[in-house]
Amino acid sequence: MTVQPVMKNLVEGTPGATASDPRQGADKTSFLDELQSKIGDVNNLQNKADQALEHSATGGIDGIPETMIKLEQANMGLLLVAKVRDRAVQAYQQVMQMQF
């Protein structure tokens, strides 16, 4: 008795459906590449917020609301990166506690 893959049978039985490999796709970036990209984006937000703060402190034309918005965007980005870091550490600790 042979066992056939379930998804292959389901897809072949459906007219017009094709099986696709989830590893094949237009976007082949790794998690590390994506994480580094997002950390770079957060760094840019932090730099823009620092520039806006310095500009408004020296009497620049940017208003307080625009400066506060940039500061809050940078803060939210930093909080998001911290959450991702915490989740990664938590996942690592769970894997290390597994017994095989």
Residue, then its C-alpha position, 0 to 999 in steps of 0.5 A: m500500500t502506497v501513501q500519496p501526499v494529501m495536498k498533491n492529490l487535492v490540488e491535482g483533483t481541482p481543475g485549474a489549481t497548481a501546487s506551489d512550493p512555499r519556498q519559491g517566490a518573488d521575495k527570497t529575503s531571509f529573516l535576518d535580512e528583513l530584521q536588519s532592514k527594519i532596524g535600519d529603518v528605526n535608526n533612520l527614524q531616530n536620526k530624523a527625530d533627533q534632527a527635528l528636535e535639534h532644529s526646533a530647539t534652535g528656533g527652526i521653522d518646524g513646529i512643536p507638533e511636527t517634532m512631537i510626531k517624529l519623536e513619537q514615530a521613533n519611540m514606537g519603532l524602538l518599542l517594536v524592535a524591543k518587542v521583537r527582541d524580547r520574543a526572540v529571546q523568549a523563543y530561544q529560551q523555550v527551545m533551550q528548555m526542550q528535552f529530547 
